[in-house]
Amino acid sequence: MDGSPEPSSVELVRALAAGADYVVVADRGAEVLFQAGVRPNVFCGDADSVSPEVAAWAHGQASTDIRFPVEKYATDLALAIDCARHEAARQDARLHLTLTCATGGRPDHQLAVLGLLATHADASPRVVEDGVEYRVLSPLGTRDWRIDVPGATFSAIALREGTVISEVGARWELHHQPLALLSDLGISNVAGPEGATITCHEGVLAVFLVR
């Protein structure tokens, strides 16, 4: 759980935490976690964007407390993902990342989050915010996403050169279509009456489901 300027709702955070095996929170993300009454397993970051009161709560609640200096060459989200990787390795489990409070209010943050998640495509990342959900697909992690919402609008954007995709069951179907890096070819497609399936055959693909 990250700490974007416009955080996810308390209700969404509570629901996502209920379905998670392990909750890692970075800095300001602890503010919403506190409001939601959810105890973090790990609190990490430099505590420069969270109130002293909530930081004290998170330090006391988390079973693992990892502190970093303010002057560092990594974002809090990058450090949180590293923490999640270490915990998954410790448990001998495959990492599946779900992020929230990660992109609201800062377009530059959202672009950086996409770039970061592209490097962690093997962890099948998904980002769930109140207005949008998106997943990073790749043969290294999860190749397919079945959208079972007839008429839903979705967009697919390549995050790596050499990306090849298919979109089946959509208004405009694609079959093993090469997609240039950050191309707009996959913008604003519509799921058909029985939903749609998006597949990343090669490369790394971000698929956005617009709510």
C-alpha positions in Angstrom: 0.0 0.0 0.0 1.5 3.3 -1.2 0.8 6.9 -0.2 -0.5 8.9 -3.1 -1.7 12.4 -2.6 -5.3 11.3 -3.4 -5.6 8.0 -1.5 -8.1 5.2 -2.0 -11.2 5.1 0.1 -11.3 3.5 3.5 -13.8 1.0 2.3 -11.7 -0.1 -0.7 -8.6 -0.4 1.5 -10.4 -2.4 4.1 -11.8 -4.8 1.4 -8.4 -5.2 -0.3 -6.7 -5.9 3.0 -9.3 -8.5 3.9 -8.3 -10.4 0.7 -4.5 -10.1 1.2 -2.2 -12.6 2.8 0.3 -9.9 3.8 -0.1 -6.1 4.1 3.0 -3.9 3.4 2.4 -0.2 3.8 4.8 2.7 2.9 4.8 6.0 4.7 1.6 8.0 4.1 -0.3 4.9 3.1 -0.5 4.2 6.9 -2.9 7.2 7.3 -5.7 5.3 5.4 -4.7 2.0 6.9 -5.2 3.6 10.4 -8.6 5.0 9.4 -9.6 1.6 8.0 -8.5 -0.1 11.3 -6.2 -2.5 9.4 -3.0 -3.7 11.0 0.0 -3.7 8.7 2.4 -6.7 8.6 5.2 -4.4 7.4 5.7 -0.7 7.8 8.5 0.7 5.7 9.8 4.1 4.4 11.3 7.2 5.8 8.2 8.6 7.6 8.5 12.0 5.9 4.9 12.0 4.7 3.0 10.5 7.6 1.9 12.2 10.8 4.0 11.4 13.9 0.9 9.9 15.6 0.1 7.5 12.8 3.8 6.7 12.3 4.0 5.7 16.0 0.8 3.6 15.5 2.3 1.8 12.5 5.7 1.2 14.1 3.8 -0.4 17.0 1.4 -2.5 15.0 3.7 -3.9 12.3 5.4 -7.1 13.0 8.3 -5.9 10.8 9.4 -2.2 10.9 11.9 -1.2 8.2 13.2 2.4 8.3 15.0 4.1 5.5 16.8 7.5 5.4 15.0 10.4 3.8 18.0 10.9 1.4 17.8 7.7 -0.7 17.9 6.6 -4.3 14.6 4.7 -4.3 10.9 5.6 -3.9 8.9 4.3 -1.0 6.9 2.1 -3.4 10.1 0.5 -4.8 11.2 -0.2 -1.2 7.8 -1.6 -0.3 7.9 -4.0 -3.3 11.3 -5.1 -2.3 10.0 -5.8 1.2 7.1 -7.9 -0.3 9.6 -9.9 -2.4 11.7 -10.7 0.6 8.7 -11.8 2.6 7.4 -14.0 -0.3 10.9 -15.6 -0.6 11.0 -16.2 3.2 7.7 -18.0 3.0 8.7 -19.8 -0.2 5.7 -18.4 -1.9 5.1 -16.8 -5.3 4.6 -13.1 -5.1 1.3 -11.6 -6.4 1.2 -7.8 -6.0 -1.9 -5.8 -5.4 -1.4 -2.0 -5.0 -3.7 0.8 -3.9 -3.2 4.4 -2.9 -0.5 4.4 -5.6 -1.6 6.8 -8.4 -4.1 9.3 -7.3 -3.4 13.0 -7.8 0.0 12.9 -9.5 0.3 12.0 -13.2 4.1 11.7 -12.8 3.6 9.2 -10.0 1.3 7.1 -12.1 3.8 7.0 -15.0 6.6 6.0 -12.6 4.4 3.4 -11.0 3.8 1.8 -14.5 7.5 1.8 -15.2 8.3 0.2 -11.9 5.6 -2.4 -12.2 6.9 -3.3 -15.7 10.1 -4.4 -14.0 8.1 -6.6 -11.6 5.8 -8.2 -14.3 6.7 -11.6 -12.9 4.7 -10.7 -9.7 1.4 -10.3 -11.7 0.9 -6.7 -10.4 -2.5 -5.2 -10.2 -3.5 -1.7 -9.1 -6.9 -1.1 -7.6 -8.1 2.4 -7.0 -11.7 3.7 -6.6 -12.1 4.8 -10.2 -9.9 2.4 -12.1 -8.3 -1.0 -11.9 -5.3 -2.1 -14.0 -3.1 -5.1 -14.4 0.3 -5.7 -15.8 0.3 -8.8 -18.0 3.3 -10.7 -19.2 4.4 -14.2 -20.0 6.7 -13.9 -17.0 3.7 -13.5 -14.6 0.0 -13.5 -15.7 -0.6 -13.6 -19.4 -4.4 -13.2 -19.5 -7.1 -11.1 -18.0 -10.7 -12.1 -18.4 -13.0 -9.0 -18.0 -16.4 -10.4 -17.2 -18.2 -7.0 -17.4 -20.2 -6.7 -20.7 -19.9 -3.3 -22.2 -16.9 -2.3 -20.0 -14.4 0.1 -21.4 -10.8 -1.0 -21.2 -7.4 0.1 -22.7 -4.2 -1.8 -23.3 -0.9 0.0 -23.4 2.5 -1.7 -24.2 5.1 -1.1 -21.5 7.9 -2.7 -23.4 9.1 -2.9 -27.0 8.2 -6.1 -28.7 4.8 -6.5 -27.0 2.3 -8.7 -28.8 -1.3 -8.9 -27.7 -4.7 -10.4 -28.5 -8.1 -9.1 -27.5 -10.9 -11.6 -27.9 -14.6 -10.9 -27.3 -14.2 -7.1 -27.6 -15.9 -4.7 -30.1 -12.5 -4.4 -31.9 -10.6 -7.7 -31.7 -6.9 -8.0 -32.1 -5.1 -11.3 -32.8 -1.3 -11.5 -32.1 -1.1 -7.8 -32.8 2.3 -6.2 -32.2 1.9 -3.1 -30.1 4.5 -0.3 -30.1 5.7 1.1 -26.8 3.1 3.4 -25.3 1.0 3.2 -28.6 -2.6 4.4 -28.5 -3.8 1.5 -30.7 -5.3 -0.3 -27.7 -7.1 2.7 -26.2 -10.8 2.6 -25.4 -11.9 -0.8 -26.5 -15.3 -2.3 -25.3 -16.0 -5.7 -23.9 -18.7 -7.6 -25.7 -21.9 -9.1 -24.4 -20.0 -12.1 -22.9 -17.0 -10.1 -21.7 -13.5 -10.0 -23.2 -10.1 -11.7 -22.7 -6.9 -9.8 -23.1 -3.7 -11.8 -23.6 0.0 -10.6 -23.6 1.9 -13.1 -25.8 5.2 -11.2 -25.6 6.6 -8.2 -23.8 4.7 -6.4 -21.0 1.2 -4.9 -21.2 -0.8 -2.6 -18.9 -4.6 -3.2 -19.2 -6.9 -0.5 -17.6 -10.5 -1.3 -16.7 -12.3 2.1 -16.5 -15.1 2.0 -13.9 
